[in-house]
Amino acid sequence: MSYGVDVFEGPHSGLVLAEIGFETADEYERFQMPDFALADVTTDAFFTGGELATVPETTLRRVLNERLGRG
């Protein structure tokens, strides 16, 4: 397993994305998300670096509220 963490600043301050690389699909299926994680965005294209680099803060906040069930 390999880990990477992106901590955003500026307009996206407070957003932290953790990326975990699994060697097998079975390893991914067995993984238990830690308590501090709010959502698994593995298949959500919105949370790719290219998308986040251009999205306005208001859009990011709206999407976070929708995806996390807060809006």
Backbone as a ProteinNet text record, in pm:
[ID]
protein_1_A
[PRIMARY]
MSYGVDVFEGPHSGLVLAEIGFETADEYERFQMPDFALADVTTDAFFTGGELATVPETTLRRVLNERLGRG
[TERTIARY]
84.5	0	89.2	50.9	122.4	24	73.9	-10.9	37.8	-55.3	-24.9	-132.8	-94.7	-191	-176.8	-289.7	-294	-365.3	-298.3	-355.9	-369.2	-491.6	-518.4	-508.8	-466.4	-457.6	-536.1	-534.6	-604	-753.5	-818.7	-964.5	-1017.8	-936.6	-981.4	-924.4	-882.3	-824.7	-918.7	-861.8	-940.8	-969.6	-956.8	-978.5	-851.3	-864.9	-752.6	-796.2	-720.4	-748.2	-634.5	-667.6	-567.9	-586.8	-477.4	-481.6	-406	-469.6	-407.2	-400.3	-282.8	-265.2	-264.8	-351.4	-360.8	-300.1	-239.4	-177.7	-279.3	-390	-493	-631.3	-729.1	-868.4	-915.6	-868	-905.3	-856.3	-736.3	-680.6	-767.4	-813.3	-903	-1035.2	-1091.2	-1219.5	-1211.9	-1098.4	-1082.3	-1049.6	-1010.7	-969	-1085.6	-1060.9	-1161.4	-1123.7	-1212.7	-1187.1	-1173.6	-1072.1	-1053.8	-1167.7	-1187	-1296.1	-1291.5	-1171.7	-1160	-1194.8	-1204	-1237.7	-1388.3	-1427.5	-1569.1	-1633.1	-1555.7	-1613.2	-1504.6	-1543.8	-1455.9	-1491.3	-1398.2	-1424.4	-1347.1	-1315.4	-1236.5	-1290.9	-1420.4	-1479.9	-1544.9	-1521.8	-1583.3	-1485.2	-1508.6	-1418.1	-1402.5	-1498.9	-1490.1	-1365	-1321.8	-1209.9	-1074.4	-1064.1	-934	-860.6	-729	-649	-683.2	-706	-738.6	-868.2	-966.5	-1095.9	-1083.3	-1019.5	-1007.5	-923.3	-831.6	-745.2	-822.9	-937.3	-1010.9	-1146.6	-1193.2	-1327.3	-1328.1	-1427.3	-1437.8	-1472.8	-1434.4	-1458.8	-1607.1	-1693.9	-1837.6	-1887.8	-1836.8	-1875.7	-1823.4	-1698.9	-1641.2	-1725.4	-1759.2	-1837.4	-1974.4	-2037.7	-2168.8	-2158.1	-2058.5	-2040.1	-2007.5	-1921.9	-1890.8	-2017.2	-2098.3	-2224.2	-2315	-2324.9	-2409.3	-2354	-2225.3	-2164.7	-2162.3	-2150.8	-2143.4	-2278.7	-2383.1	-2518.6	-2546.5	-2483.9	-2502.4	-2578.5	-2640.4	-2704	-2834
-116.8	0	123.2	224	351	462.6	568.6	678.1	810.9	901.5	1038.1	1128.4	1247	1339.4	1475.5	1532.8	1668.2	1756.9	1862.5	1959.6	2089.2	2135.3	2252.7	2380.8	2486.4	2619.6	2715.9	2841.9	2942.9	2919.6	2933.8	2923.1	2786.4	2682.7	2548.2	2505.8	2604.2	2577.4	2492	2391.5	2301.7	2168.2	2163.4	2038.8	1954.9	1832	1739.2	1610.6	1570	1445.8	1348.5	1228.9	1123.8	1020.9	985.1	884.9	761.8	648.1	522.5	434.1	385.3	295.5	151	71.1	-70	-154.7	-264.2	-352.7	-445.4	-473	-560.9	-505.5	-548.6	-509.9	-565.8	-683.4	-744.7	-661	-607.8	-521.5	-396.7	-340.7	-224.5	-261.4	-375.4	-418.9	-441.8	-486.6	-515.3	-390	-283.6	-161.9	-100.8	-64.6	4.1	150.7	236	378.8	425.4	506.3	553.9	646	655.1	734.9	881.6	935.6	1078.1	1108.2	1006.5	1027.6	1046.5	1144.7	1174.8	1102.4	1073.4	1009.8	944.9	841	778.1	838.8	912.4	979.6	914.1	787.3	713.1	725.6	713.8	713.9	847	949.7	1080.8	1170.9	1189.8	1267.5	1412.3	1463.2	1600.6	1621.9	1518.6	1531.6	1499.4	1505.1	1489.4	1622.7	1617.8	1740.4	1841.3	1795.7	1887.1	1962.2	1895.3	1958	2055.5	2013.8	2099.4	2223.4	2215.1	2330.2	2445.8	2417.4	2523	2556	2477.7	2498.3	2615.2	2703.5	2814.9	2762.6	2838.9	2799.8	2775.5	2860.6	2844	2710.7	2671.2	2542.8	2428.4	2439.2	2335	2317.4	2425.5	2417.7	2354.8	2391.7	2335.4	2185.2	2143.9	2001.7	1923.5	1978.2	1911.3	1892.1	1994.1	1983	1877.5	1873	1771.9	1631.3	1613.3	1479.6	1427.4	1519	1476.7	1481.9	1510.1	1510.1	1621.9	1736.4	1850.5	1964.9	1940.3	2052.9	2024.9
0	0	0	-76.4	-75.2	-42.3	20	65.4	9.3	-16.4	-54	4.6	48.2	108	41.8	0.7	-53.8	46.8	92.9	184.8	106.7	90.8	7.6	88.8	21.8	81.3	-6.9	29.6	-49.9	-48.5	-164.2	-168.6	-123.5	-132.8	-94.5	41.4	119	250.3	334.2	399.2	481.9	414.9	282.7	210.4	216	258.7	264.4	194.2	94.4	23.1	47.5	84.6	103.2	-7.1	-69.4	-175.9	-129.5	-145.4	-106.5	-230	-260	-373.6	-326.2	-384.3	-348.1	-458.3	-418.6	-516.6	-582.4	-513.3	-569.9	-539.3	-615.5	-590.9	-457.2	-423.1	-296.3	-178.7	-191.1	-86.1	-69.5	-180.4	-175.6	-108.6	-144.4	-88.6	62.1	110.7	253.9	335.3	269.9	339.8	416.8	541.1	622.3	633.7	588.6	591.7	736.9	767.1	905.2	948.5	1078.5	1134.9	1093.1	1074.3	1041.6	896	812	671	656.3	576.2	559.8	442.2	338.4	220.2	136.1	65.2	-33	-168.2	-226.6	-354.4	-468.8	-450.8	-548.3	-690	-707.1	-841.1	-876.5	-797.3	-820.7	-896.2	-1024.7	-1110.9	-1064.1	-990.1	-940.8	-856	-785.7	-692.2	-753.2	-883.9	-948.9	-943.3	-949.3	-941	-1048.1	-1169.9	-1278.4	-1254.9	-1203.8	-1175.2	-1058.9	-952.7	-834.4	-860.3	-955	-985	-1045.9	-1105.2	-1175	-1113.8	-1020.1	-965.6	-866.2	-877.1	-780.4	-640.3	-539.8	-401	-374.2	-426.9	-402.6	-458.1	-572.4	-631	-546.2	-501.2	-416.3	-290.5	-223.5	-99.5	-125	-236.7	-270.9	-294.2	-370.2	-399.6	-271.8	-186.8	-60.9	22.5	31.6	107	47.1	-85	-151	-128.3	-151.3	-142.8	0.2	96.6	237.2	306.7	229.4	284.9	380.3	354.6	445.2	380.7	267.6	202.4	142.4
[MASK]
+++++++++++++++++++++++++++++++++++++++++++++++++++++++++++++++++++++++

